[in-house]
């Protein structure tokens, strides 16, 4: 099957035949189309001016053409040195679908982790820098090339055991993670994400934070500042137990905590409202219109009373030596047909809602950035039944995707288009 790369919104049928050199000129294109010799998506079409869009398939003279929209942002390549179980690795990714397959514990997930880390500065597995450095090595290096709006960008990341990671964009070192903002957007989906509904509030806060940090530069800065102040305040609460005179300094930290916290609460509320609008249709489709889903943000404290509640909780905080009020204790509720499925939902309901959440992430990124994110699917297909597999795979045909799996059966059964396949064996990849 030949790929016709689409630079504009569409290409006309006659133009596609010429671009693929299946006809010599426009006259021949007109004749073969009018004679009913050309099919579009398995149906005869006699219109030379038929508009072809991303995903359309043209059949003529025993050959097939697939129309593919060129993405304005995608990952071109990845290089690893001393990362996890990889001594060295260099792979070139297709803008379409990339499959990493092999037995368990061979290093497939490590590749996805490197991609996510390089794009966000954080591991989607929650790992620390030193844990990702290859055994008996002192540092690790990741290099990722990203094509955005026709321009290639180089992201270099150095991990060190006893120092903060070093990051450079196009050879220029950066000091803050926020400077990576806008280069590449990623949505990672692993089996653990299917448990996001039934797990505790910390997992749901992490879900909000990971996505918001990619979509909103202000949020990333406010969250970073809030966490620093929170850690300092908690340390001070412990120190006051030994030095009561330090109590007066709490007012300074409280003022900063409230300032950053109010902005976080506001941005989380907006995010959950936007996500809630998107998820309704997705979940309805997934459940055959049997369930209506709602997302309800549950802030630990409202913005307007944050300062008052923090002051009221001071005695308690001093007693237990930890900050008990603030957005670091937020949660969100997931309801289907009015029932809180965190507590009362079946495992099937919880997993379906989790899938809806992750799918909604994709559409929200597209809405905010006006571009497709890169989708990282880490051995998720084996955890889904056939109907949910099919829905997921049919929804991502126009997104650069990196999929890890133990075999190709699920993809073949769903007639999923695969552009590049890599076999992973003990930290080595065969193309």
C-alpha angles and dihedrals in degrees: 000000000000121000120224107201112222115214097171129043093274145354126217120246095243091049091051092054090051093045089055091047091238090130131029099227147347093278093058090044090054093050098049091045094049090048089060094245095128126075128196114201089346094307126105112248121187096187114107089194094053107140114235120204137189110304098020116135123211121200123197136151094352094309133105131213124196119202112221128184112227107237119230089218130034141134113262102186146346131213125189133188122185092344115149106308094345117101090181133349135172122177135166114217127212117235086236128046123342122188124201109189136172143104122312120281094025098115105268095127090046090066092053090046091054091051093049093045092050092050099043107016088238134094114238085217092056093244124159121240095251091052091060096053114100116261114278092009126114099211144014134210131210124185121185127181115209125190112211124173090342095308124108119225126194120216115192122187127184119195118201129187099227103020138061115271118267120226131188131181115205089344095308115115117232128206102200132048088226089073088070088061114126100011097098133359119206136190114195122195122186134164088260089063089064087069096052092106097051096038124086130284092266090067092051092047088051089053091054094044097048093053098038092050089059096044102040124043092191091055092052091053094045093047092049091050093045093052092049092051091044091054091048092049092049090049090050091051089056093045092051088065087068099029110035090180090074091070092094091061091064090083091066093053093042091056092053094043091054093046095053094035095056091056092048092052092049094049093045090052091051091047093051092048092052092045090048091057092051098044096057097074094039093053092044090055093046093052097041090252090298096118134049114203130205131186116209119190111222110196115193087226134007118246096243095055099035095104093046094048092047091052092048091051095051096099091050091047091051091050096049095029095228135095108258101182130062147067090297083081098048125129139175130223125226115205128184116190088348096305123120099235093191086077107015106026125108120244089254092054092047094050093046091050090049090053089049090052093053092045089050089054089061094052093044091053089051091050095049101038099030087229139087118261123226109257121217113195110188109196091309099136094070089058095055130074119241096266093052091044090054093047092050095046093046090052098055104048093115098044128088101249134186112197128187119201141148093237143004098239097103092050094048093047090054092047088238116178110241120194104179133014128199125186113213120206124169096327096320128102127212117201 
